[in-house]
C-alpha cells in the first residue's frame, strides 16, 4: 500500500442500493432479527458494497481481502431504513495510520435517501497487514 497517508480524504464513487424485501429477509435471518422491519444493522450491506469493495479494487491501496481484518464499527442513525428505500452510499478514507507492519484505515460512509437526506453515518476501521 504505497502512499497511504495520501489516501486520506480519498472519496469513492457513490453507490445506489435498493432496499428490497428479499435482501432484508435474508439479512434479518442471518443476524437473528425476529421483530420485523429492517434491522438497524442492515446499513452494513450498502456500506460494505460502497466502502470495502471499492477499497479492495483500488490500485492505490493494493490490498487483498486476506490481509484485512475488521477492527471496529460505529453508526449514527438519523432515521430507520424501510423496504423500498434506495440508499446512496458515498465512502471516504477518513484516516490512515501505521504501526509496525500494520495499517489502520478508517472509512466514513454517508448513507442518503433519494431526497438526499442523511439516513446514517457509518465508520469502520480496517486493519491491514502490510508485512506479507
N, C-alpha and C positions, 0 to 999 in steps of 0.2 A: 504494500500500500504506500505508494510514493506521494509525497507532498500532503500528508494527512491534515496538517493544520490548514492548508489551503482549501480543504473540503468544507471547513466551517462556513455556513451560510449558503452552501450549495442547495438549490431548490430543484426538486424533481418534477416532471410534468404531472399535472393533476390527473387523477383517475376517477371516472364515474362508476359508481357501484349501485346496482339496483337491489333494493331490499325486497327479495321475493320470498313468498311463504315457504317454499321448499328449502331454501337456504336457511331460513330462520329455524324451521323444524329440525333440520339436520344438526345445526349448531346447538340448539336447545337440548336435543337428545345427547349430544356429545358431552355437554357440560352438566347434565343432570338438572336442567332448568325445567321445573314442572308447574310453574304458576301461570303459564300462558303469557302471551305477548312476546315482545322481542327482548331477550336477555340484555341487560346493560352492557355486558362484555362483548356483545355482537360487534361493537365498533372495532374490535380487533381484526375482523375479516377485511374490511376495506383498508384499514391501517397497514396490515401486512402486505396487501396487494400493492399499495402505493409506496410503502417505505422499504421494507426488506427486499421485496422483489426488485425494485429499482436499484437498490444498493448492490445487490448481488450481480446485476447485469451492467454495472458501471465500470468501465475500464479504468477510470481514475482511482477507483478503490481497489480493484483487483483481489477480491476475496472470494472464497468458496464457502458454501453453507457449512461444510465440515469444520471450518475454522471459527465459526460463530456460535457463541453461547448467549442466550437471552439473560441479561443481568438485572433487569428491572422494568417496571411498567407503572405508569400513573395516568389517570384520566381526570378531566374536569368536564362534567356534563352540563350543557345548557338546557337540553330537553331530551326526552327519550326518543328513540327511533321507532318508527312504525312500519309495518309491511306496506309497500307502495312507495316509500321514500326512495329518492335517488340521491345518494350521498356522493359528493365530490370531495376527494381527499387530496390534499397537497402536503408533501413532506419536505422538510428542510433538515439538513445536517446542522444541528444546533451547536454541538460541541464535540471536539475531538481532543483526547488527552492520551498520553502514553506513559506506561510504567513497565520498565523492563522490556520483555518481548511481547507485551500485550497492549492493544489499543482499546480504548473505551469510546464508543461513539454514541452520542445522544441524538436521537431523531425526534423531531417535533412534527406532529401531524395535525393539521386543521381539517376537520370534517364539517362540511357545509351542506345545507339542503338546497333545493332548486331555487329558492328565493335568495340564496347567498348568505343565509343566517348561519352562524356558528352553532353546530349541534353538539360537538365535543372537541376537546383538545387532548391529544394523546402524546405522551413522551415515553419512548422506550430506549433503554440503554443496552447496547450490544457490546459484548466482549469479544474481541477478535485476536486470536493468536497470530503473531507475525513472525515467530521464531521457527516456523516449519519450512 
